[in-house]
Amino acid sequence: METFECIENRRSVRDFNDTPVEWEKVGNILRAGQLAPSTGNVQDWRFIAVTDKTKRAALANASLKQHWMAKAPVIIVVYSDPKSTQRFYGLRGEKLYTIQNCAAAIENMLLAATDQGLASCWVGAFDEEMVSKVLGAPTDVRPQALIPIGYTDAKPGELKRNRLVDIVYINSWNGKVVNFDLLMDDFSEVMRNKINEAVDTVTEKAPSVGESIAVKGKEKIKAIHAKIKGHIEKRRKKKEEQFEAEFKEELGDEDADISDEEDLE
């Protein structure tokens, strides 16, 4: 799956079936989180993959009783371990950078799940103390998100998002341009989408277009054949007329000779 296709297909899904998730795919998701960017490369995140049914139910209960979460075969809990970030970046590192770093890892994992045909959801509403108690986590780390992962039979609808023109400024706050779409044609995926639409249109209409071309081609060939046949017919008639004229001319001389002989007699 291409990057932008994966981004466009990602949805927050809250309905899972009983199909177990392969550990290989879980490993790929965790690897995606590991590869996320972090402040100063401190990598101040920790991941707990929860498959135990009892613990999944307890985590769902700790998440404001969102019991649908327990149906997911795997729940990945993302923790921040802010000690190293605080050491290098102080209060801002502890209060902001650790959250940003974990958020980057979470989004990577959501996209990795989508790329492998799995459903997922970013859950941020939970009781931190209850979650840590279920997992036996120390007090100096903090849960940032729970990510239920599994297979689903649901078909999520289209994403509803604000228009880029309403959320993007150029060079300054509230900086607008006259023709935003034209600008983004040069600097965004708009052009790629238009190309894909054109390809889809051609692919969809190719059979009818090809049939139309074939019909027109046959008509042209018939017209050419008719034209050639007409030329041949004209040449044939011309030769016949020429032959007839020559024959008459010769015949006319013989008649004249005969009449002369009769006059002599």
Phi and psi in degrees as a GROMACS rama.xvg file:
@    title "Ramachandran Plot"
@    xaxis  label "Phi"
@    yaxis  label "Psi"
@TYPE xy
-71.1021  159.142  GLU-2
-56.6854  -52.6292  THR-3
-69.538  -30.8389  PHE-4
-64.3426  -40.5252  GLU-5
-64.1459  -44.3059  CYS-6
-62.19  -42.1713  ILE-7
-70.241  -29.9601  GLU-8
-85.1477  -16.0926  ASN-9
-64.1023  134.54  ARG-10
-139.268  157.717  ARG-11
-87.8115  108.926  SER-12
-109.301  134.913  VAL-13
-124.399  27.6471  ARG-14
-140.822  114.421  ASP-15
-122.495  147.534  PHE-16
-95.8311  -172.112  ASN-17
-88.6441  3.09824  ASP-18
-67.241  124.798  THR-19
-69.695  152.137  PRO-20
-94.469  130.822  VAL-21
-64.5513  139.922  GLU-22
-63.8142  -29.4312  TRP-23
-59.948  -41.2252  GLU-24
-70.729  -37.5673  LYS-25
-61.7872  -42.3272  VAL-26
-61.7017  -39.679  GLY-27
-63.5762  -38.1504  ASN-28
-65.9749  -44.6247  ILE-29
-64.5739  -37.541  LEU-30
-63.1647  -39.0894  ARG-31
-62.478  -40.1919  ALA-32
-64.4599  -39.8711  GLY-33
-61.8782  -31.746  GLN-34
-85.1277  0.555793  LEU-35
-67.8183  156.346  ALA-36
-74.3473  153.445  PRO-37
-147.433  155.948  SER-38
-58.9399  121.61  THR-39
57.8607  18.3629  GLY-40
57.3755  33.8944  ASN-41
-73.8681  -22.441  VAL-42
49.6645  55.4765  GLN-43
-86.4934  37.9412  ASP-44
-113.243  157.167  TRP-45
-139.137  138.956  ARG-46
-118.328  133.713  PHE-47
-120.312  116.567  ILE-48
-91.4676  114.657  ALA-49
-105.25  117.745  VAL-50
-115.048  -17.4385  THR-51
-61.671  127.102  ASP-52
-61.3977  -42.3283  LYS-53
-64.757  -42.6091  THR-54
-69.5679  -35.6349  LYS-55
-62.3367  -41.5891  ARG-56
-64.3402  -39.2558  ALA-57
-67.4494  -37.5948  ALA-58
-66.4857  -39.1518  LEU-59
-62.9746  -40.2288  ALA-60
-66.3304  -37.4718  ASN-61
-71.5393  -18.5559  ALA-62
-92.7552  52.1593  SER-63
56.3385  38.929  LEU-64
58.7083  40.6341  LYS-65
-85.4561  79.4207  GLN-66
-67.3558  -17.8671  HIS-67
-59.853  -26.8316  TRP-68
-62.8003  -32.753  MET-69
-65.0362  -19.9621  ALA-70
-76.0114  -18.9057  LYS-71
-70.8644  131.181  ALA-72
-63.8522  -25.4177  PRO-73
-135.931  136.181  VAL-74
-123.906  118.963  ILE-75
-95.8047  122.064  ILE-76
-101.585  124.059  VAL-77
-100.524  120.43  VAL-78
-108.755  149.557  TYR-79
-103.622  137.912  SER-80
-117.548  85.9786  ASP-81
-78.853  2.82901  PRO-82
-58.6395  -49.2873  LYS-83
-68.5555  -37.2378  SER-84
-66.3199  -40.3095  THR-85
-66.253  -36.7702  GLN-86
-61.814  -39.7753  ARG-87
-90.6516  -31.6074  PHE-88
-123.382  7.54402  TYR-89
65.7818  -147.767  GLY-90
-63.7808  -38.8886  LEU-91
-63.2736  -39.1478  ARG-92
-63.6527  -42.3633  GLY-93
-69.2161  -43.8892  GLU-94
-87.6762  -24.9283  LYS-95
-120.007  -54.8296  LEU-96
-61.1486  -38.7067  TYR-97
-62.9666  -37.17  THR-98
-68.1734  -44.6691  ILE-99
-61.6951  -43.337  GLN-100
-62.1162  -45.2482  ASN-101
-65.4865  -36.5421  CYS-102
-62.7121  -40.6413  ALA-103
-62.6199  -42.5189  ALA-104
-65.1157  -39.6177  ALA-105
-62.6147  -46.492  ILE-106
-63.6605  -39.9561  GLU-107
-58.0496  -41.8473  ASN-108
-69.2877  -38.4385  MET-109
-61.5641  -42.6849  LEU-110
-68.7564  -38.0315  LEU-111
-63.4861  -37.7316  ALA-112
-64.2177  -46.7911  ALA-113
-60.0957  -43.0825  THR-114
-60.6529  -27.878  ASP-115
-98.7277  12.9242  GLN-116
79.6522  19.656  GLY-117
-103.9  153.6  LEU-118
-96.0264  152.384  ALA-119
-156.232  169.89  SER-120
-154.007  140.242  CYS-121
-91.8658  109.911  TRP-122
-106.628  120.969  VAL-123
-117.083  -4.32836  GLY-124
-96.8625  103.699  ALA-125
-162.528  164.151  PHE-126
-89.0317  113.001  ASP-127
-60.2272  -43.5282  GLU-128
-64.7143  -39.9097  GLU-129
-65.9776  -42.3829  MET-130
-61.3139  -47.4443  VAL-131
-65.7826  -32.4874  SER-132
-67.2066  -42.2022  LYS-133
-60.804  -37.982  VAL-134
-97.5247  -4.55014  LEU-135
67.3372  34.4646  GLY-136
-81.7539  148.262  ALA-137
-69.0422  166.119  PRO-138
-78.9269  -15.3664  THR-139
-92.2044  9.5276  ASP-140
-117.94  160.057  VAL-141
-134.713  127.796  ARG-142
-69.792  129.918  PRO-143
-101.834  -34.0999  GLN-144
-163.333  154.937  ALA-145
-115.094  134.3  LEU-146
-122.555  96.314  ILE-147
-68.4964  135.88  PRO-148
-134.356  137.427  ILE-149
179.916  -172.739  GLY-150
-93.8632  151.313  TYR-151
-136.392  151.696  THR-152
-98.8276  -6.61387  ASP-153
-73.3465  153.629  ALA-154
-118.973  93.1518  LYS-155
-59.289  146.94  PRO-156
-78.6784  -173.007  GLY-157
-72.8211  143.462  GLU-158
-68.8026  137.356  LEU-159
-104.052  114.711  LYS-160
-132.146  150.055  ARG-161
-64.9276  154.233  ASN-162
-69.2385  147.556  ARG-163
-58.0697  -37.0968  LEU-164
-62.7099  -23.0732  VAL-165
-89.7844  -14.639  ASP-166
-122.373  -6.15953  ILE-167
-111.881  130.075  VAL-168
-113.38  154.729  TYR-169
-113.174  117.36  ILE-170
73.8174  -24.3643  ASN-171
-158.268  164.044  SER-172
-60.9716  130.46  TRP-173
67.5593  12.6009  ASN-174
-72.1188  114.314  GLY-175
-112.591  161.762  LYS-176
-120.406  158.534  VAL-177
-65.7446  -48.2213  VAL-178
-120.594  87.8339  ASN-179
-63.97  -41.6857  PHE-180
-60.4935  -40.8336  ASP-181
-63.46  -41.9304  LEU-182
-61.7513  -46.2374  LEU-183
-71.6911  -19.984  MET-184
-60.9689  -29.3173  ASP-185
-87.9523  -27.2841  ASP-186
-123.085  8.38765  PHE-187
-137.149  -167.555  SER-188
-84.057  3.44643  GLU-189
-59.1723  -44.2398  VAL-190
-62.4159  -41.6656  MET-191
-61.3438  -41.3491  ARG-192
-63.0897  -40.0293  ASN-193
-65.6134  -39.6977  LYS-194
-63.5801  -43.0715  ILE-195
-62.6302  -39.3627  ASN-196
-62.1744  -41.688  GLU-197
-63.8533  -42.2955  ALA-198
-62.7406  -43.8229  VAL-199
-62.0228  -41.3392  ASP-200
-62.9415  -45.409  THR-201
-63.6544  -43.3807  VAL-202
-63.1403  -40.621  THR-203
-69.3904  -39.0896  GLU-204
-95.6996  -2.2097  LYS-205
-55.4034  -45.7037  ALA-206
-59.4718  -46.0697  PRO-207
-67.8136  -37.8119  SER-208
-65.2291  -43.5109  VAL-209
-62.3801  -40.7775  GLY-210
-63.7629  -42.5577  GLU-211
-61.1098  -43.3508  SER-212
-63.3486  -41.0145  ILE-213
-62.9254  -42.9802  ALA-214
-62.4434  -46.1685  VAL-215
-63.4864  -37.0375  LYS-216
-63.3669  -43.4101  GLY-217
-63.1004  -40.7167  LYS-218
-63.6822  -38.8876  GLU-219
-65.9534  -42.4331  LYS-220
-62.5083  -41.3692  ILE-221
-61.4648  -42.2096  LYS-222
-63.5166  -40.4392  ALA-223
-65.3361  -44.0528  ILE-224
-59.9576  -43.5626  HIS-225
-62.4741  -39.5207  ALA-226
-65.6417  -43.796  LYS-227
-63.0728  -43.5433  ILE-228
-60.7572  -39.7937  LYS-229
-63.1717  -43.4946  GLY-230
-61.7448  -43.1273  HIS-231
-61.9248  -43.0098  ILE-232
-62.9178  -41.0635  GLU-233
-62.7156  -44.0209  LYS-234
-64.1715  -39.6067  ARG-235
-62.8225  -45.1121  ARG-236
-64.1834  -38.9833  LYS-237
-63.8365  -41.7266  LYS-238
-65.6913  -40.6978  LYS-239
-61.4824  -44.491  GLU-240
-64.2806  -39.3181  GLU-241
-65.6153  -43.9796  GLN-242
-62.7505  -41.8178  PHE-243
-64.6607  -40.2583  GLU-244
-64.6678  -41.7707  ALA-245
-66.3712  -39.5391  GLU-246
-63.4442  -42.7818  PHE-247
-65.1357  -36.794  LYS-248
-64.361  -43.8609  GLU-249
-66.3827  -41.3012  GLU-250
-63.7292  -38.0549  LEU-251
-63.3625  -37.2171  GLY-252
-65.9919  -41.311  ASP-253
-63.1636  -40.7344  GLU-254
-60.8529  -38.8526  ASP-255
-66.4543  -39.1055  ALA-256
-64.4092  -42.0883  ASP-257
-63.9141  -44.3024  ILE-258
-63.9709  -33.3266  SER-259
-66.068  -41.9029  ASP-260
-63.2021  -39.8221  GLU-261
-63.1289  -36.9252  GLU-262
-66.2759  -35.791  ASP-263
-67.1721  -37.7942  LEU-264
